[in-house]
Amino acid sequence: MSAMTRIAREPIRERGMITRPDLVVIADDTLLTDPTALPLGGCDASSTVVLNSTKSEGELRQSGVPLVGRVLIADFTTMAFAATQSPAIPGLQ
């Protein structure tokens, strides 16, 4: 699944795909190696990538993931479990 949102103070008249994103949020690190997903497509040195992963940036780079721009990696799933005291998806432990 992929979703895009344009945010601006002035009216937005541009429609369609975002080809050079400022911010990319990736909820599942397995998408990074999925040839059909390409979540980092269009990212450059000015992009910010927020990634939900238990892997370090070094581990991801070693596996061939082309991380570019500013990268924030954290295990947001575990943080959500801890904050809510329940799994994000019922039945998932």
Backbone hydrogen bonds, N-H to C=O, Kabsch-Sander energy under -0.5 kcal/mol:
donor,donor_aa,acceptor,acceptor_aa,energy
13,R,11,P,-0.6
19,T,17,M,-0.7
24,V,48,T,-2.7
26,I,24,V,-0.5
26,I,50,V,-3.0
27,A,25,V,-0.6
29,D,52,N,-0.8
31,L,28,D,-2.0
32,L,29,D,-1.2
33,T,30,T,-0.8
34,D,31,L,-1.1
37,A,34,D,-0.8
38,L,34,D,-1.7
41,G,38,L,-1.8
43,C,40,L,-2.1
47,S,44,D,-2.0
48,T,22,D,-2.4
49,V,70,R,-3.3
50,V,24,V,-3.0
51,L,49,V,-0.5
51,L,72,L,-3.1
52,N,26,I,-2.6
53,S,51,L,-0.8
53,S,74,A,-2.0
60,L,56,S,-2.2
61,R,57,E,-2.5
62,Q,58,G,-2.5
63,S,59,E,-1.5
64,G,61,R,-1.7
65,V,60,L,-2.2
67,L,65,V,-1.8
70,R,47,S,-2.3
72,L,49,V,-3.1
73,I,71,V,-0.5
74,A,51,L,-2.1
76,F,74,A,-1.6
79,M,75,D,-1.8
80,A,76,F,-2.2
81,F,77,T,-2.3
82,A,78,T,-2.5
83,A,79,M,-2.4
84,T,80,A,-2.2
85,Q,81,F,-1.9
86,S,81,F,-0.5
92,L,89,I,-2.5
93,Q,91,G,-0.5
